[in-house]
Amino acid sequence: MKLGAFSISLSVKSLQTSKEFYETLGFSVFAGSDEMNYLIMKNGDTLIGLFHEMFEKNILTFNPGWDQNAKNLDTFDDVRSIQKRLKEKGISLAQEADASSSGPASILFFDPDGNTILIDQHR
């Protein structure tokens, strides 16, 4: 199962304070803006998302169809295909994609420890 680009999406209290902290660790802004209430920051191939007032808990995020530079991949496992395989393996989904649709869609579920996992396809 190819899940695509990985990042951790962090729920932050202050976008500016968190941005400055991660800049000291060598991260730089890759996408997003203060006005949008989120920043995607990058250090090499490592991605973190800083999200202000968008969700309560941190989220493990996978983006099928993208590499670590948010560039489209020629081949990838569609989120609906991933959804089907997860359900076949008995994983309960909190949010499902419309199986009859195509293009952008997402699914949401939790690992055994309650950590949120988002598979978010943008294309």
Beta strands, then each sheet from edge to edge (+ up, - down):
strand 1: 5-12
strand 2: 28-33
strand 3: 38-43
strand 4: 46-52
strand 5: 59-63
strand 6: 93-95
strand 7: 105-110
strand 8: 116-121
sheet 1: 2+ 3- 4+ 1+ 5- 8- 7+ 6-
end
